[in-house]
Amino acid sequence: MADSVIRAEKVAMRFGGNTVFQDVSFEVRRGEVFVILGGSGCGKSTLLKLLIGLMPPSEGRIAVLDEEIARLAGQARRDLLRRIGVMWQSGALLGSLSLLENVMLPIEAHTALPEEARALVAGSKLGLVGLGDATARLPAEISGGMVKRAGIARAMALDPEILFLDEPSAGLDPITSAGLDELILSLARETGTTFVVVTHELQSILAIGDRCIMLDKEARGMIAEGDPKRLKEESTHPTVRAFFHREAR
């Protein structure tokens, strides 16, 4: 079995008296595309924030690359964060900077490379996502799909071992979304990077997911885990079946 790069053990998150989820346990294996799915309000984005260390869980333990991320501080925390990359749903590009300059930002912040070398690295990352001819363009001058690709390029700037993608297909038309799915699979195969993808887009889940967990707002926790294609065919849980078969409940 492939080694685990993320382990979550009996994780709970509460805000005041509101329990978002509890007793969430799973592992992410090196090199796979792992999907966190579920309907609106189930806690997908909250779980992502826990996994990248933006907040500690109310209960339980999360280990990322064998480090309990919520307990790290100072240089140890910075060292771990350099080993992961994040693409937010909006792409989060700086509008006043070119795509090349956007991708150069983390390289400038975390390395001592000279400017020419930073530009070469950033250009190669943009080439990986199909934007090698758009390095000088501003975010406002490109399509939504290209913004997402540029966001992935920036998240990959420091060659992370784990890449977190927050709703990568949100707001995209089906053809652009399918192209982004193909890119994710291609990058996973070519670079060996582990992908953790937060999404509720069914077609994307079935296209890219090696394994997944499903969160549910009503259950306040996990209701399914496994290969999404098998869950679609074999799950008897009514909420899981409704999600994968687009059935109203």
N, C-alpha and C positions, 0 to 999 in steps of 0.2 A: 504494500500500500504506500502511496506517496506520502511524504511527511507533511505535517500540518504547519501552516504559516499563521493561522488564526485559530484560537480556541476560546469559545465563550462557554462559561459554566454557570448555570442557574442565574442568569442575568435578569435583573428587574430594573425598571425605570419608573419613578414616580415624581410627580410635580404636586406638592402639597398632598391633598388627599386623593388625587387622581392617579390611578395606576395605568400607565400606557401599555406596558407588558410586564410579564413576570415569568420566571422559570424557563428562560430561553437558553438553550444549550445547543451548540453545533460546532463543527470544525470546517475550516477551509483548507484544502490541500494544495500544495505547491503546483503551479502550472495550470490549474483549472479555471474555468469561467463559472463563478459562483453567483447565483442570483438571489437577491432578497426581494420578495414580491408580496403583494397583498393589496387590498383596496385602500381607498383614501382614509386617512386617520388611524391606520393600524400601527403606526410607529416605525415605518421603514426609514424615514429620514432621521428620526431620533436614534435608531440603532446605528446608522452610519456615523453619526456624530460621536457615539460611544466608541466605535471601532477605530476612529482616527484621533481619539483623545481630546476632543473638544469639550467633553464633560465626563465625569466619572459616573458609573452606574450606581443606582441606589443600593443594589445588592448584587452579589456575584462577582465574577472575575473575568476579565478579557485579557488574553495574552496575544500580542502581535509580534511575530518573529521572536518568540520565546521571551518577550519582555512584557510585564504587566504595565500597559501604557499609562493607565491612570495614576500610577505611583511614581512615574519618572519625572524628573525635574532637571533644569540646567542643561549641561552638555549632553548627558545621557538621553534626555528627551529629544534634543536637537538631532543627535545622531540617529535615533530611531526614525524621526520624522523625515529625514533625508532618504530613508529606504522605502518610503511610500509616496504615492502621488495621488492627487484628487482632482477630478473634473466635476465642477458644480453644474447644476442643471442649466443655468444661464450661459455657461461658458466662462463668465466672470473675467472677460478680457478688458484691459484698459483701453478705452476708446481713443485716447490721444496717441497711442503707440501703434506702430506697425505690427503685423503678425510676428515678424522676426524679433522685434524688440520685446514683445510680450513673452515669447518663449525664452528669450535671453534672461528675463528677470530672475528666475530661481538659480540660474547658472551664475549670475553676477552675485547673488546674495550668499551662495553657499560654496563657491569655489574661488580660487585665486587665478583662474585662467585669464590670459590677456584678452582684450576685446575681440581681436581677430579670431582667436580660438573659440570664444563664446559664440560668435556669429556662425562659425562653421558647424558647431554642435547644434545650435538652434535650427540652422538651415537643414541639417540632416534629419532632425525630428519632424520638421514640416514636410520634408520629402516623404518620410515614412507614412504620413497620413494623407498624401496626395495633394499637398499644397506647396510643392516646391517652386511653382511659378507664381505664387501669390505672396511671397515674403514681404514685399514692400507695401501691401495694401493695408488699409485700416479696417477695424472690425465693422464699421458702418458700411463699408464698400463690398461686403461679401454676404452670402446667403446664410440662413440659419444653420444649415447643415455644415457649411464651411466653418462657422463659428465653433460648433461642437468639435470638429476635427482639430481646429487650432487649440481648443481647450485641452484635448487629449495630448497633442504635441507638447504643450507646456507642462502638463502633468508628467510626461515622460522625460523631461529635460535632464533629470539627474539619474536616469536609468533605474527607476524604482523596482523593487522586487514585487510589490503589490500595487495595483492601480485600482482606485475606487472611482466608479462612475455613478453620478447621481442623475437618474432619469435621462439618460443620453438621447432617447428618442422623443422626448417631450416636445411638442410643437412642430414636429417634422411631418411632411407628407409621407405616405407609405413607401414610395420609391426611394426617397432620401433616407428614410429610416432603414430600409433593407440594405442600402449601401453602407450605412454606418455599422449595421450588424456584421456585414462581410469584413469590414475593416477591423472590428474587434476580434473576430475569429482569426484573421490573418496576423494581427499583431501578437495574439496569444501564441500562435504556432511559431512565428518567426523569432520572437524575443524570449519566449519562456516565461513571460510575466504572468503573475496570477492576477486575474480580474475579479473584482467584487462589484457587481452591478445592481443598483437599486432601481427597480422599474415595476410598473403595472401593465406594461404593453405586452399583451399575450403573444403576438407574433414574434417579437424580439426574444421573449423568454424561451419559446420553443426553438428558435433559430440558434441561439448562442449558448444556452445554459447546459453545462455538464451536470450540475446539481443545483438545488435551490432549497430555500426554506420559505414557508408561507406564514405571514403574520395575519392575525385577524383582530379587528377592533372589538368585536363582541366577546371573543374568547380572552382578550387581553394577553395574547401570547402566540406561540407557534402552534399551528394546526397540521402542518405537513412538512416533510423533508424528503429529498431524493431527486432522482432524475425527472425533470418536468414532463418529459414525454411519457414516462411510465405513470406519473401521477395523473396525467390527463386520461390515460386508458384504464387505470386500475383503481384509483382512489374511490372509496365508497363514502367519504366524508361529504355531506351535502354542500358545504360552503366551497370546498375544494373543487368538487364537480361543477358547481355553478360557475366558478371563476374560469375554469379551463374549457367549459363548453358554452360560455356566454349565456347562461340561463338566468332569468330573473328570479329573485327570491323575495 
